[in-house]
Amino acid sequence: MASRKTLEHDIDRWISKGWVDAAYREAILQDAASRPGRWSAAGAGLILGAVLLALAALSFVAANWAGMPKLARFAVILAALWGSLGGAGWAFARNNAALGHALALIGAALFGAAILLTAQTFNMSAFRNTAVLIWSLAALLTAIAIPSRPVLAFAALLGVSWLTLESFNPLVTGPLWGFLALWAILGLAAIRLQSLITANLLGAGAIIWLASLARYLQGDSGMWDGPATPVLLALFCGAGAMILALAEERGLTYGRIVSRWLSAGAVFAAFIAQFSLETRTALGIGFAAPAMIAAGLVVILALARLRTGHIKLLFAASLIAAAGCAVALPYLIAIENFSGLVQVAAGAAIFALAAAMVAEGAHAGRGFTGGLGLVLFIAQALHVYTALFGSLLDTALFFLVGGLLLIAMSVLAMRWQKRTRAEGAQP
């Protein structure tokens, strides 16, 4: 955002030209002042410097921690903590926002150091993951109170870190439902503060949480113990991506960012499911009901978006077919002497989905879908070569055929795009 003096000059010029009513001058200035500013080189340098100072302080205290009395430990940490937060308030009071954000970030980092080092002092090892959650909540409250986008992004990073740590905690026996509440609050704060970094972190966090949910529903089996878990993850991510894409079309800020993360998660899960097709696992209500619900959502939303013109017929049909294949795959693989045919069919389905995504990406505003489809196509081609044709085809011949296929797909996509534009230009 431009400086206040520049904005005042522009508004006065617009008023003199009759473009803006003078009665709205102060309202415009107040609204602009309430919005977070953009990144600058100086501001970014202060933030990076704050991170280095925080790391230096933590390293110094950790190096001398054993030789310091307990009272001195707490005194040093609390003094640094309140000094940082007090300095942030002083900087904001003097309209030095960059320095204020940097000091607030140091304060948020030192708060976590205080928790973790206190747990170390009293040998509270089981408290470590919960300490990260408390750290995230404290940073979140600090970010909202200031407000500060860097601190909010830090809070989101801590929240996702807590989720990741708990996902590998053997004492956790189910999905972390509390993360959904934290995720929602962070999302609302990201919309309010216009934080793209936080939105991207929440997209990554959504994939991690859905993966933990899929593992729990499948009896906490590993991602590679049969295709059921990655198939569930692909369906969950696919349904979530379409829900958020629809919400973004209805005006939800940053819905597209999280939707793209979930789309990438769905593609990745569908791809890795192929690596466990030879493993048979028991299936029950933990797979059937959630998979059918998620697949049903994909079908309903694909039809709804097709009707409104947000996606084309080929892509909608591919999504519906992929959802149906995903539900049936773990059952088909359990049939005796049928696994080879299922693997070939699954590979062909991945190729077909990738081709449909590339074709969809040829339309205006769908470049991400096309790029993701191209990545999937290349990854699938490499997988097919190494897994199936490595001993049958010459390497050069295989990649020659693959290159010709890619060029043919690109030519068809360009012709389709030209045809669509020509039809749209006709009265």
N, C-alpha and C positions, 0 to 999 in steps of 0.2 A: 504494500500500500504506500502511496506517496506520502511525503511529510505533510504536517498540518499546514505549514506556510504555503507549500505548493498547492495544496488543495484549496486553501482560502483564496489564493490568487486565481485559480481556475474558476472557482464559484463566482467570484466577483466579475470575472470576464464573461461568464455565461449569463449572469444577471444583467450586465450592461448590454448584451446582445438580445436580451429578452427570451433566452432559452429556459431560464429557471426563475421561478418566483422568489423574490427576496425574502418572503415570509418563511421559506423553507431552509434558509441558509444555516441557521444554528442547528436545526434538526439533522441536516446532512452531516455537519461536522461532528455532532455527538454520536451519530450512528457509525461514522467512519472511525472515531476514536475507540468505540467499543469492539471493533473487529480486530483480530490478531494480525500483526504485520507479517510480511513475507521474510524469507531468509535473506540475509546479506552476507558478504564475505567477512565483514568484521564480526557480525553476530555469530556466524558459524565458527570463527576462530576463537571467540570467547567460550562457546560451548565446548569445543574440543580442549581448550585450555583448562576448563573446569573439570572435565573428565580426567585429564592428566594430573591435576592437583589432587583430586579425590583419590586417585590410585596411589599417588605419592604419600598422601596422609595415611591411607590404609596400610601401605607397605611399611611405613615407619613405625606405626603403632604395633603392627603385627610382629615386626622384628624385635621390638623391645617389650612385648606384652608380658613375657614370662618374668622379666625382672622388675616390673612395675607393681606397686601395691594396688590392691583392688580399688581403693578410694581414688587413687591417682588415675587409674584407667577410666573410671566413670567421669571424673572431672575433665580429663582431656577430651573425651568423646562429646560430652555435653557442651563443653565450651566451644568446640569446633562446630557442633550442630547448630546451636543457637546463634553463634557468630555468623554462620552462613545464611541462616534464615533472616536474621536481623539485617545483615548486609543486603540481602535481596530486597527487603522492604525499603531500605534506605535508597537503593538504586532506582526502584520503581517510583519512589516519591520524587526523585529528581529527573524523571522522564528518561532514564537510561535503561530501556527495556532489555537490551542485549545482556548487559551486566547483571541485571536482575534475574533473568532466566538462568544464566550461568551459575550464579550463587545459589539459586533455588535448587538447581540440579545437584550441586555439591551437597546441599542440606539433605536432599532426598537420599543421596548415596550414603551419607554419614549416618542417617537414621537406621538404614539397614545394617551398617557396620556395628552400630550400637547394639542392635538386637542379636546379631550373629556372635559378636565377641562376648556378649553377656551369656549367651547360651554356652559358649566355650568355657567361660569362667566357671560356671556351675555344672559343667559336664552334662548338658541337656542335649545329647546327640539326637534323640527322637524328635526334638522340637525344630530341627533344621528346616524341613519343608514348610511347616506352618509359619516359621519365621519369614520365609519368602513371601507367603500370602499376606502376612501383616505388613511387611515392607511395601508390597504392591498397593495395599489399601491406603497406607500412609502417604505414598507418593501420589495416589489418585486424589486424595483429599487436598493435598498441597497444590496439585495442578488445577483443580477446580477453584480453590480459594484465590489463587493469584490473579488471573488464570495463566497457565503456561503450557504451550504445546510440547516443548522438549521434556518437561517433567511428566506430562501425560504419556508420551511415547515410552518413557522410562518405566512408568507404571504398567503399561501394556506389556512391555518386554518382561517385567518381573512376573506378571500374571501368567503369561505363556510359559515362563520358566518353571513356575510352581506347578502348572498342569503337567509339564513334561516330567518333572521329578516325581510327582505322585503317580504318573502312569507306569513308572518302573518300580514303584514301591510295593513290595510283596504284601504289606499289611493292608493295602487298599483293595477291597473286595468288590467294588462296583464303580460305575461311572461317577465322575466328580460333578454332581449336579450343581454344586455351589459355584462352579466356574461359569455356568450359564448366567447367573445373576451378575457376577463380576464382568463377564463379557458384554452383557447388555448395558451396564452402567458405563463401561469404557466406550462402548459404541455411541451412546448418547453424548458423552463428553467429547468424543472425536467429532461428531457432527456439530456440536456447539462451538468448539474451538477450531474447526476446519483443519483437522490434523490428518493428512494423507498417510504419514508414517504409521500412526496408530491404527488406521483402517487396514493397512497391509499386515500389520502384526496380528490384528484380530482375525484376518483371513487365514493366516497360518495357524493360529490357535484353534479355529473352527475345525480344520482338518485333523489336528491332533486329538481334539475331543471326540470327534466322530470315529476316529480310529479306535480310541479306547472303548467307546460304546459298542462298536462292532466286535471287538475282542471279548467284551463281557457277554454279549448276547450269544456268542459262539462258544461259551464255556471257558473264556479267558485263554483260548489257544493262541499260539503265535501267528503272526501274519503269514507264515509260510506253511503252516500245518493244515493243508487243504485249501481249496479255493473259496470256501464259504466266507471267511473273514474279509479278504480283499473284495469279494463280490458285494458284500454288505456295505463296505466302505464306499465302493463305486456308486452304488445306488443311493446311499445317504448323501454323498457329495453332489451327485447329479440332481437329486430332488432339491437340495438346499440351494444349489446354483440357480435353478430355474425359479425358485421362490424369490430369491433376492433379486434376480433379474427383473421379475415382474414387479417387485416392490420399488426397484429403481425407476422403472417406467412410470410408476405412480407417484414419483417424487421423493423417494427415500435417498438422501444424500449418501454417497459412498457405497450404495448397494451394489453397484457394478464392480467395485474393487473386490469386495468379498466374494461376489459371484464368480469372478475370474479365478480367484484362488481355489474355490470349490470345484470349478470346472477342471482346473489342472489336477486337483486331487482325485477327481473321478477318472480322468484319463490315466493317471499314474496307477491307481488301484486296479483298473481294468487290465492294464498292461501286465502288472506283476502277478495277476491271478493266473496267468498262463504257466507260470513257473511251478505251480503246485497242482496241476491237473492230474498228475499220476497218483496223488495222495487221496485216499478215501477217508472221510471223517463222518462221524454220526451227525445227522441233521435232525432237528426237532423244531418245536415252536419258537426256539430262540433264533432260528433262521427264517422259517417259512412266513410267519406273520409280519415281522418287520420288513422283509424283502418285498412281499406283496404290497404292503402299504406304500413303501418308497417307490416301487415300480409303478403303482397306480397313480401316485402324484406326478411322476415323470410323464406318464401318458396323458393325464388330464391337462397338465400345464403345457405340454407340447401341442395338444390340440387347440388349447385356448390361444396360445401365441401364434399358431398357424392361422387361426380365424381372424386375429387382429392384424395379421401381416407382418409381425415382428420376426418370424422365421419363415423359410420357404418349405415347400412340400417335401423335397428330398431330405432335408435335414430333419424335419419333424418325423418322417417315416423311419429314418435311421435311428433316431432317439427311441421311438416306440419299439422298434425291433431289438435294439440293444438292451432295453429294459426287460423285454420278454426273455431274451437269451440269457441274461444275467440270472434271472430267477430260476430258469431251467437247468443252467449249467451244473451246479453241484449235484443235482439228481441224475443227470445224464451220465456224469463221470462215474457214478456208482454202479452203472450197468456193466456186467462182466463182458470182457472182450470188446468194449465199445469206446475205450479211452482214446485210441488212436484216431478214430474218426471224429471224436469230440474235439481233440486238439486241433485237427485240421480245420474243422468248422469254426472254432473259436478264433483261430488265426485269420481266417477269411473274414469273419465278422469285424475284427479289429481293423483290417484293411478297408472294409466297406465304410466303417464309421469314420476313419481318417479321411477317406476320399470325400465323404459327405461334408465333413467339417471344412475341408479345403474349398469345396464348391461354395459352401455358405460364406466363407471368408471373402469370396469375390464380390460380395455385395457391400455397398457403402456402410461404414460403421461396424463391420463384422471382422475387421482385420485380426483381432485377437483369436477368434475362433479358427480362422484360417491358419494362422501361425501355429496354434496348438495342434491342429490337425496335421500340419506338415511335420512337426516334431514327432507326433505319434506314428506317422507313416514311416519316417526314417528309422525310428527305434524298432518298429515292428519288422521292417525289412532286415535290419541287422540281426534281430532275434531269429527270424526264419532262417537266415543264412547259417548262423552259428549252430542252431539247434537241429535243423532238419536237413539242410542241403550242404553242410560243410564237407561231407565225404562224397558227394555226388556231383557237384557242379564246380567248375573252375571259378576262382574268385573273380577274375576279370569279367567273365561272361555274366556272372550273377549281377555285379554292379552295373554292367552295361545295360542289362535288361531293366534293372531298377531305375537307372538314369533315364532311359527312354520312357518308362512309365511316368516318372515325375514330369518330364517335359510334356508328354501327352496330356497329363492332368492339368498342367499349367495352361497349355493352349486352349483346352476345353473350358477352363475357368475364365480365361480372358474373353473367349467368344461369348460365353454365357453372360458375362458382365456387359459386353457391348450390346448384346441383344436386349438385355434388361433395360439399359439406358435408352436404347432406341425406342422401346415400347413405352417407356415412361415419358419420352419427349413428344410422342404423338398426342394430338389433341383428342 
